[in-house]
Amino acid sequence: MAEGQAPEGSARLGERPEGRREPRRPTAPDGLLVVDKPSGWTSHDVVARVRRLAGTRKVGHAGTLDPMATGVLVLGIGRATRLLTYVVGADKEYRATIRLGVSTTTDDAEGEVLARVGAEGVARADLEVGVAALTGAISQVPSSVSAIKVDGQRAYARVRAGEQVELAARPVTVHGFVVHDVAPGVAEGLAVLDVDVTVVCSSGTYIRALARDLGAALGVGGHLTALRRTRVGGYPLAVARTLEQLEAEVAVLPMAVAARATFPARALTEHEASELSFGRRLAAVAGGPVGTAALPVAAFAPDGTLVALLADDDAGRSRPVLVFAPA
């Protein structure tokens, strides 16, 4: 898929006339920033803009969002960029519209049409059966224009270069796949169905691939026409800020607040906080939160400071995978 660019003749938000340089902004504090990404922007575009707004180059994002898509994009600033590796593994929620009757090269509305098959024969009961088959633990082949790397190069870049790209299926979990509305319509003389859905899924799930596979199962093809990410882990759209709002104020979630929103929490004693600051392991708490490599436990000092992220080992110990308050 082509990288999102500003339309010709348009200016990005906050862009200055040539020859004028805006004053450097004060450096924003360490923490996470939840952005409501606009359509047409790549995740890299948003990072570049936030680097300017936050007054630092130390900005990263927790997982790519397609240029066509809008919604929650979690960014880390300063030391909080170290949290992003683990935020990426959190589950996600989307609102989407799937058009049945047309399949495309990119499995979304930005691709070229591959096939057109009238969807007037698709009954609601058939649709629900197809959705149910794509719910739970499934094996999914990502779209060939995904950001997955193949021999060190993004799959979408290889497709743009004219290569045939076939990606291996991978296990994902679709926790919820709910149909809200089904609207019959006509597109270029063809009967189509536009299906509004909510999807809650594990990290690594491609909503475009769900649209493709649902259409294939129903025998009419399908692609995504709209996608809005409404939650990443504990960061919902309600706490997201538009780029226009961030121009006025860079609303950063402090490290401790950001960690509590997504990770299980463990309260430490002063002694435990000191041990972790030296990178030492702690005894796991019976019945307490269990940390894994994908989603560790956030450990907090008695004063509420985020000390470390912990994962449990096979010996019943909690080891620090990331220490924020080293001795």
RAMO-V72584 format. One record per residue. RES is the residue in one small letter. PHI is phi in whole degrees, -180 to 180 (NA if undefined). Layout:
BEGIN
RES,PHI
RES,PHI
END
This chain:
BEGIN
m,NA
a,-67
e,-65
g,-72
q,-132
a,-67
p,-57
e,-59
g,87
s,-100
a,-121
r,-67
l,-56
g,80
e,-69
r,-101
p,-59
e,-58
g,95
r,-111
r,-113
e,-76
p,-66
r,-66
r,-83
p,-65
t,-69
a,-71
p,-70
d,-61
g,160
l,-101
l,-122
v,-102
v,-107
d,-91
k,-66
p,-81
s,-67
g,91
w,-100
t,-82
s,-61
h,-66
d,-57
v,-66
v,-59
a,-61
r,-68
v,-70
r,-57
r,-70
l,-66
a,-89
g,68
t,-155
r,-87
k,-84
v,-135
g,-141
h,-124
a,-102
g,102
t,-70
l,-118
d,-54
p,-54
m,-65
a,-80
t,-126
g,110
v,-65
l,-128
v,-92
l,-116
g,-110
i,-122
g,64
r,-64
a,-70
t,-60
r,-71
l,-77
l,-63
t,-54
y,-94
v,-63
v,-55
g,-79
a,-73
d,-73
k,-137
e,-129
y,-135
r,-108
a,-146
t,-122
i,-108
r,-99
l,-93
g,120
v,-138
s,-113
t,-131
t,-67
t,-108
d,65
d,-144
a,-73
e,-87
g,-92
e,-81
v,-70
l,-96
a,-154
r,-129
v,-132
g,-55
a,-102
e,-66
g,-89
v,-83
a,-88
r,-59
a,-64
d,-64
l,-62
e,-65
v,-64
g,-64
v,-66
a,-61
a,-69
l,-103
t,-110
g,99
a,-79
i,-131
s,-107
q,-125
v,-91
p,-61
s,-62
s,-66
v,-103
s,-79
a,-88
i,-63
k,-85
v,-122
d,52
g,83
q,-125
r,-59
a,-60
y,-65
a,-69
r,-67
v,-64
r,-63
a,-81
g,94
e,-82
q,-88
v,-118
e,-122
l,-98
a,-75
a,-67
r,-139
p,-76
v,-139
t,-126
v,-101
h,-71
g,-153
f,-141
v,-112
v,-90
h,-100
d,-147
v,-126
a,-118
p,-66
g,-157
v,-130
a,-126
e,53
g,81
l,-109
a,-74
v,-129
l,-123
d,-101
v,-112
d,-89
v,-137
t,-119
v,-125
v,-114
c,-150
s,-75
s,-59
g,92
t,-84
y,-104
i,-69
r,-59
a,-68
l,-63
a,-62
r,-60
d,-72
l,-65
g,-62
a,-65
a,-64
l,-89
g,79
v,-125
g,78
g,-165
h,-152
l,-89
t,-110
a,-154
l,-148
r,-134
r,-83
t,-105
r,-164
v,-127
g,56
g,-94
y,-113
p,-85
l,-59
a,-62
v,-100
a,-78
r,-124
t,-74
l,-64
e,-63
q,-66
l,-72
e,-60
a,-82
e,-156
v,-86
a,-86
v,-90
l,-80
p,-57
m,-52
a,-65
v,-64
a,-62
a,-68
r,-65
a,-70
t,-122
f,-99
p,-58
a,-115
r,-130
a,-85
l,-106
t,-83
e,-61
h,-65
e,-64
a,-62
s,-66
e,-61
l,-66
s,-63
f,-94
g,80
r,-86
r,-84
l,-119
a,-69
a,-67
v,-88
a,-61
g,75
g,-88
p,-66
v,-106
g,-99
t,-123
a,-63
a,-78
l,-137
p,-77
v,-98
a,-87
a,-106
f,-119
a,-70
p,-56
d,-87
g,92
t,-70
l,-74
v,-96
a,-165
l,-108
l,-120
a,-127
d,-85
d,-104
d,-71
a,-93
g,77
r,-116
s,-107
r,-107
p,-75
v,-97
l,-156
v,-113
f,-100
a,-126
p,-68
a,-67
END
